[in-house]
């Protein structure tokens, strides 16, 4: 079994940092009062190799990660997927492994929770998803799985959100459901 090395080459790191910097500067309203030099310093720190790899995975799957705040307790920068629609490279996935394994036929290739774990990120919670929507109108044509409370999941359901008619909506589906226009959005602290 081949073990994947979760580190970027110097070239990949340089390209990712440039992409993140351009996005940061272009979308200053998402992170008022923050400066790129502070973010870059944290990203280039010795402890950040795994986090950079995760940001690269977010970028490669179409998430367009950007800084949306700072954790007041830890001082870590908070990145969310900020693509206008759900990330293309993460669509057509059911909610979790249990949902995936419960399908008798026409199973998707993966689940949102499994992909997030592989990428080293967390699914957005309902609260985080609502906060993201204050920064723009995301998922106006698509939808995104969100962290589902255990009592809902125990009954076979899972939650997803979208933005329609000027409002954020949360709905439910069976966790085994998957759609071409539904993915998941992730969060990462650096």
Order of alpha helices (4+ residues) and beta strands (2+ residues): alpha-alpha-alpha-beta-beta-alpha-alpha-beta-alpha-beta-alpha-beta-beta-beta-beta
